[in-house]
Amino acid sequence: MGAAILLAISFAIILAGALVFTNAVEWLGHRLDIGQGATGSILAAVGTAMPETLIPIVAIIGGAEGSEDVAIGAIIGAPFLLATLAMALVGTSAFIFQRRREQGLALKADIETLDRDLIFFLVFFGAGLLAGVALPDALHIPLAVVFFASYLFYVRATLRSGGEVQEAETIGRLYMDRGDDDQPPTKLIALQLAVGLAAIVGGAHLFVEEMIHVAESLGVEALVLSLILAPLATELPEKINSFFWIREGKDSLALGNITGAMVFQSTIPIAFGLALTGWELDRFAVVSAGLGLAGGALAYFTLRTRGRFELLPVTTWAALFGAFLAYVLATA
């Protein structure tokens, strides 16, 4: 019971830190005159992906028994959730608010950024899966370097074609700003970024320790628990931002928040996993990754080539996530 309570507390710390961090990131994007596509796919995506990214890193560095399973589960689980349940959330919001949206169910986003995001995800998440089941260990370190360098290339390309800059009126007030100015001071933005990051790091450390304890008490494999619980607790709540952005017709920010996180999670965390763990994927991780790739492919076909939200893909994204839950319950 004590471990479960501490696990819940760690959730609260992580999410509070992520909320503070994300708010500051949006203001940073505006201050730096970065387009909405790049703000969504890089700044917002990295900010909201930070909790889920730090969990495996902290687990690996901590080196506790069972921590490697937590790390691998969190690394694979985040892209899987983003490509399935998060996409279903965005699609559902488009249907709910289609009369409010000027474009209805049609997609109004930076197509070049969306195209790049989804292709990067499919290529690198697929490569990460292949490395975990077929490639020799000797290739893991070189492949980790390629993953890291590829994300830097992606950032550079996205910044060059980021779309229109987000207006200050569309950003929530900086939480730490108590002044009357419309534009918060840069130093205050930086301070809030640091505070949010500190909360995320502390919460992630507590999360890893208590995740292992809870898994042991329930008799559930730590990898299975982290594949499901870690992404739900740290990724999905922050993607609620996309729900509201869709409502306002800001598809570039809404989708970039998700597809940009998909790119980040399928490159940087996997690079850490390849370099610092054995990166051996068991059947649960393989099934999760395969369903995530299916969700990503469906997103490319629906959003990139069809250019609109449709009911069948939305229900399919949700069904892919449900299929993994059913598989875990039936075989764990």
Stockholm file with secondary structure:
# STOCKHOLM 1.0

chainA/1-332         MGAAILLAISFAIILAGALVFTNAVEWLGHRLDIGQGATGSILAAVGTAMPETLIPIVAIIGGAEGSEDVAIGAIIGAPFLLATLAMALVGTSAFIFQRRREQGLALKADIETLDRDLIFFLVFFGAGLLAGVALPDALHIPLAVVFFASYLFYVRATLRSGGEVQEAETIGRLYMDRGDDDQPPTKLIALQLAVGLAAIVGGAHLFVEEMIHVAESLGVEALVLSLILAPLATELPEKINSFFWIREGKDSLALGNITGAMVFQSTIPIAFGLALTGWELDRFAVVSAGLGLAGGALAYFTLRTRGRFELLPVTTWAALFGAFLAYVLATA
#=GR chainA/1-332 SS CHHHHHHHHHHHHHHHHHHHHHHHHHHHHHHTTCBHHHIIIIIIHHHHHHHHHHHHHHHHHHCCTTHHHHHHHHHHHHHHHIIIIIHHHHHHHHHHTTTTSTTTTBCCSCHHHHHHHHHHHHHHHHHHHHHHHTSCGGGHHHHHHHHHHHHHHHHHHHHHTCCSBCCGGGSCCCTTCCSSCSSCCHHHHHHHHHHHHHHHHHHHHHHHHHHHHHHHHHTCCHHHHHHHHHHHHHTTGGGHHHHHHHHTTCHHHHHHHHHHHHHHHTTHHHHHHHHHSCCCCCHHHHHHHHHHHHHHHHHIIIIIIICBCCHHHHHHHHHHHHHHHHHHHHHC
#=GC SS_cons         CHHHHHHHHHHHHHHHHHHHHHHHHHHHHHHTTCBHHHIIIIIIHHHHHHHHHHHHHHHHHHCCTTHHHHHHHHHHHHHHHIIIIIHHHHHHHHHHTTTTSTTTTBCCSCHHHHHHHHHHHHHHHHHHHHHHHTSCGGGHHHHHHHHHHHHHHHHHHHHHTCCSBCCGGGSCCCTTCCSSCSSCCHHHHHHHHHHHHHHHHHHHHHHHHHHHHHHHHHTCCHHHHHHHHHHHHHTTGGGHHHHHHHHTTCHHHHHHHHHHHHHHHTTHHHHHHHHHSCCCCCHHHHHHHHHHHHHHHHHIIIIIIICBCCHHHHHHHHHHHHHHHHHHHHHC
//
